[in-house]
Amino acid sequence: MDQTAIKNTIFMRTLRRESCERPPIWLLRQAGRYMPEYRAIRQKVSFLELCRNSQLSAEVTVMAVDQLGVDAGIIFADILLPLDAMGVGLRFAAGDGPVIDRPVRASADVDGLPTFEPAEKIDYVLEAIRQFKKSRPECPLIGFAGAPFTLASYLIEGGSSRNFDKTKLFMHKESAAFHKLMAYLARLTVAYLSAQKSVGADCLMLFDSWVGSLSREDYEEYVLPHSQAIFEGIKGLAPAIHFGTNTGGIIDLMASAGGDVIGLDWRVGLADTWARTPSLQNKCVQGNLDPCLLFAEPELIAKRAKLLIDSVGGKPGYIFNLGHGILPGTPVEHVKGLVQFVKSYRPAKGAGAVTPESVGKI
Ligand code: 1CP
């Protein structure tokens, strides 16, 4: 593996907040159901079979990178795979999303969770990383894991949720058990991310997708210490991205929990949030087009991408992305067009930039 070549890519340079000619781009869920080639593979294997097949997972990761021409790959896997390794009965029911057959609903359920080495139980993801790096050694690769709160929400709810009512009730009523569960998930996540780094991941990403459902008080008390423990645990290994959605109300707290990069969704103004949040000052920012915009006319997509890039004004440390994953049914040509636009557009320095002085005037 040529580490110098990787270090000099626009993605890794931006992670070091070096000034670059343009923002790097990759897209959340860049490999997925919107791609006909992905759907063809899924005709033959189930989603979990695809994840457990290292060769196919590496192929799907390469497919997205090659087709789109993005500046980084993200290993094809899922944040729920460690739950499978816990033996709680993870299934992906057709059309219904994930189901956990034996959810965590009591303190005794937390005590019963097994201790295991992710490097042994989730070895197929590590092998997929090795294979990707073998076939695309020059392409930076993002390894990832789910954050404790988001994983706990699936474990407690037994699947996806709209209001997270069971999770919050457990958190408030069984605080000690909830903290124990979060600490268990944090330890596991440090081991899992470290293992991904050791086999070739260049950047590590923590997905706290649903943490935006919490109040500031609950985030500070029940989540922040555990997410912080993860960033402490992987410190110095690789640059880390900390991502969540609907996080406008807690973004300062999330940034203080850790991560070299904070991922934002479209509900907030990216440049504005970056300029006025003290805990974001020494960090990179990633985001934040609405994935639904990709259904619109290419002219509008380019217009909004230009506005976003101009608003950042060439500030080092900006990574172009969507605010959440590409949706099924998105026209592939629109996604390719967006990548081409971001890679070819060169903003005038400072043009349209949001500065601390201009915040509130736009
Ligand atoms: O083929 C299919 O039907 C499966 C659809 C699918 C895909 C393509 C799922 C099921 N997961 C994935 C891949 C995936 N998941 C990636 C791959 C890499 C890439 O981005 O290209 C990643 C990073 C994830 C992470 C993931 N899984 C998250 C965090 C990111 C996010 O979207 O917020 C979450 C919350 C999941 C859970 C999940 N996986 C799949 C489903 C249907 C769900 C449930 C989502 C929900 O609760 O609404």
Residues whose N, C-alpha, C, O or C-beta is under 5 A from the ligand:
A	BS01	1CP	L27 L28 R29 Q30 A31 G32 R33 R42 F47 I74 I75 F76 A77 D78 I79 G97 P98 S160 F207 S209 G325
